[in-house]
Amino acid sequence: MANDDDKRHMKRIHEDIPDDIKTLLEENSKSKVALSESLHKLTEMLDYLRIIVKYQTFDLEATNRELAYYKNKCEQAGDSNDDRK
């Protein structure tokens, strides 16, 4: 924890910084915050995209299983009709 001398020293340093540099530092700080927020949003979007892709993959696999099942049923029905002739 900074003592009083350190606080006074930091205040003097801050006062000695030219205004244009202070302005640049403030803009840099705001840009850093905006970038951090954008990165957080991007991370959330990627996580959501991963979930969607996993769901779509699962759904596609289930659809393929159903298709194979119904093809098999149709083939069996066709074979039993051929046997009756």
ChimeraX commands (.cxc) that place a marker at each C-alpha (Angstrom):
marker #1 position 0.00,0.00,0.00 radius 0.5
marker #1 position 1.38,3.39,-0.97 radius 0.5
marker #1 position 2.32,5.75,1.82 radius 0.5
marker #1 position 1.69,9.52,1.79 radius 0.5
marker #1 position 5.08,10.34,0.24 radius 0.5
marker #1 position 4.38,7.97,-2.65 radius 0.5
marker #1 position 0.96,9.52,-3.19 radius 0.5
marker #1 position 2.41,13.03,-3.25 radius 0.5
marker #1 position 5.14,11.91,-5.63 radius 0.5
marker #1 position 2.58,10.34,-8.01 radius 0.5
marker #1 position 0.46,13.50,-7.88 radius 0.5
marker #1 position 3.48,15.63,-8.80 radius 0.5
marker #1 position 4.35,13.31,-11.67 radius 0.5
marker #1 position 0.76,13.47,-12.91 radius 0.5
marker #1 position 0.79,17.26,-12.72 radius 0.5
marker #1 position 4.07,17.41,-14.67 radius 0.5
marker #1 position 2.66,15.47,-17.62 radius 0.5
marker #1 position 1.72,17.82,-20.48 radius 0.5
marker #1 position -2.01,18.09,-21.29 radius 0.5
marker #1 position -1.66,16.62,-24.77 radius 0.5
marker #1 position 0.02,13.53,-23.29 radius 0.5
marker #1 position -2.73,13.28,-20.65 radius 0.5
marker #1 position -5.31,13.43,-23.44 radius 0.5
marker #1 position -3.52,10.65,-25.33 radius 0.5
marker #1 position -3.31,8.55,-22.19 radius 0.5
marker #1 position -7.04,8.97,-21.56 radius 0.5
marker #1 position -7.87,8.05,-25.17 radius 0.5
marker #1 position -5.58,5.04,-24.91 radius 0.5
marker #1 position -7.30,3.96,-21.72 radius 0.5
marker #1 position -10.75,4.30,-23.31 radius 0.5
marker #1 position -9.59,2.36,-26.37 radius 0.5
marker #1 position -8.23,-0.39,-24.15 radius 0.5
marker #1 position -11.57,-0.67,-22.34 radius 0.5
marker #1 position -13.48,-0.74,-25.65 radius 0.5
marker #1 position -11.13,-3.38,-27.02 radius 0.5
marker #1 position -11.54,-5.47,-23.89 radius 0.5
marker #1 position -15.34,-5.24,-24.17 radius 0.5
marker #1 position -15.21,-6.20,-27.84 radius 0.5
marker #1 position -13.00,-9.18,-27.05 radius 0.5
marker #1 position -15.42,-10.31,-24.35 radius 0.5
marker #1 position -18.38,-10.05,-26.76 radius 0.5
marker #1 position -16.44,-11.93,-29.43 radius 0.5
marker #1 position -15.60,-14.69,-26.96 radius 0.5
marker #1 position -19.27,-15.02,-26.01 radius 0.5
marker #1 position -20.28,-15.17,-29.68 radius 0.5
marker #1 position -17.70,-17.88,-30.40 radius 0.5
marker #1 position -18.95,-19.91,-27.44 radius 0.5
marker #1 position -22.51,-19.60,-28.76 radius 0.5
marker #1 position -21.35,-20.58,-32.25 radius 0.5
marker #1 position -19.66,-23.69,-30.85 radius 0.5
marker #1 position -22.92,-24.72,-29.18 radius 0.5
marker #1 position -24.88,-24.15,-32.39 radius 0.5
marker #1 position -22.40,-26.20,-34.43 radius 0.5
marker #1 position -22.54,-29.04,-31.89 radius 0.5
marker #1 position -26.35,-29.00,-31.99 radius 0.5
marker #1 position -26.38,-28.95,-35.81 radius 0.5
marker #1 position -23.93,-31.87,-35.91 radius 0.5
marker #1 position -26.07,-33.84,-33.48 radius 0.5
marker #1 position -29.20,-33.03,-35.50 radius 0.5
marker #1 position -27.54,-34.07,-38.76 radius 0.5
marker #1 position -26.41,-37.37,-37.25 radius 0.5
marker #1 position -29.94,-38.04,-35.95 radius 0.5
marker #1 position -31.42,-37.19,-39.35 radius 0.5
marker #1 position -28.98,-39.58,-41.06 radius 0.5
marker #1 position -29.93,-42.34,-38.61 radius 0.5
marker #1 position -33.62,-41.74,-39.30 radius 0.5
marker #1 position -33.00,-41.74,-43.05 radius 0.5
marker #1 position -31.14,-45.05,-42.83 radius 0.5
marker #1 position -33.95,-46.50,-40.71 radius 0.5
marker #1 position -36.67,-45.46,-43.16 radius 0.5
marker #1 position -34.64,-46.61,-46.18 radius 0.5
marker #1 position -34.29,-49.99,-44.52 radius 0.5
marker #1 position -38.03,-50.10,-43.81 radius 0.5
marker #1 position -38.82,-49.21,-47.44 radius 0.5
marker #1 position -36.42,-51.87,-48.72 radius 0.5
marker #1 position -37.96,-54.46,-46.41 radius 0.5
marker #1 position -41.43,-53.46,-47.57 radius 0.5
marker #1 position -40.29,-53.69,-51.20 radius 0.5
marker #1 position -38.74,-57.13,-50.61 radius 0.5
marker #1 position -41.91,-58.44,-48.97 radius 0.5
marker #1 position -43.99,-57.16,-51.93 radius 0.5
marker #1 position -41.62,-58.90,-54.35 radius 0.5
marker #1 position -42.01,-62.19,-52.41 radius 0.5
marker #1 position -45.81,-62.04,-52.74 radius 0.5
marker #1 position -45.72,-61.85,-56.53 radius 0.5
marker link #1:1,2 radius 0.2
marker link #1:2,3 radius 0.2
marker link #1:3,4 radius 0.2
marker link #1:4,5 radius 0.2
marker link #1:5,6 radius 0.2
marker link #1:6,7 radius 0.2
marker link #1:7,8 radius 0.2
marker link #1:8,9 radius 0.2
marker link #1:9,10 radius 0.2
marker link #1:10,11 radius 0.2
marker link #1:11,12 radius 0.2
marker link #1:12,13 radius 0.2
marker link #1:13,14 radius 0.2
marker link #1:14,15 radius 0.2
marker link #1:15,16 radius 0.2
marker link #1:16,17 radius 0.2
marker link #1:17,18 radius 0.2
marker link #1:18,19 radius 0.2
marker link #1:19,20 radius 0.2
marker link #1:20,21 radius 0.2
marker link #1:21,22 radius 0.2
marker link #1:22,23 radius 0.2
marker link #1:23,24 radius 0.2
marker link #1:24,25 radius 0.2
marker link #1:25,26 radius 0.2
marker link #1:26,27 radius 0.2
marker link #1:27,28 radius 0.2
marker link #1:28,29 radius 0.2
marker link #1:29,30 radius 0.2
marker link #1:30,31 radius 0.2
marker link #1:31,32 radius 0.2
marker link #1:32,33 radius 0.2
marker link #1:33,34 radius 0.2
marker link #1:34,35 radius 0.2
marker link #1:35,36 radius 0.2
marker link #1:36,37 radius 0.2
marker link #1:37,38 radius 0.2
marker link #1:38,39 radius 0.2
marker link #1:39,40 radius 0.2
marker link #1:40,41 radius 0.2
marker link #1:41,42 radius 0.2
marker link #1:42,43 radius 0.2
marker link #1:43,44 radius 0.2
marker link #1:44,45 radius 0.2
marker link #1:45,46 radius 0.2
marker link #1:46,47 radius 0.2
marker link #1:47,48 radius 0.2
marker link #1:48,49 radius 0.2
marker link #1:49,50 radius 0.2
marker link #1:50,51 radius 0.2
marker link #1:51,52 radius 0.2
marker link #1:52,53 radius 0.2
marker link #1:53,54 radius 0.2
marker link #1:54,55 radius 0.2
marker link #1:55,56 radius 0.2
marker link #1:56,57 radius 0.2
marker link #1:57,58 radius 0.2
marker link #1:58,59 radius 0.2
marker link #1:59,60 radius 0.2
marker link #1:60,61 radius 0.2
marker link #1:61,62 radius 0.2
marker link #1:62,63 radius 0.2
marker link #1:63,64 radius 0.2
marker link #1:64,65 radius 0.2
marker link #1:65,66 radius 0.2
marker link #1:66,67 radius 0.2
marker link #1:67,68 radius 0.2
marker link #1:68,69 radius 0.2
marker link #1:69,70 radius 0.2
marker link #1:70,71 radius 0.2
marker link #1:71,72 radius 0.2
marker link #1:72,73 radius 0.2
marker link #1:73,74 radius 0.2
marker link #1:74,75 radius 0.2
marker link #1:75,76 radius 0.2
marker link #1:76,77 radius 0.2
marker link #1:77,78 radius 0.2
marker link #1:78,79 radius 0.2
marker link #1:79,80 radius 0.2
marker link #1:80,81 radius 0.2
marker link #1:81,82 radius 0.2
marker link #1:82,83 radius 0.2
marker link #1:83,84 radius 0.2
marker link #1:84,85 radius 0.2
view
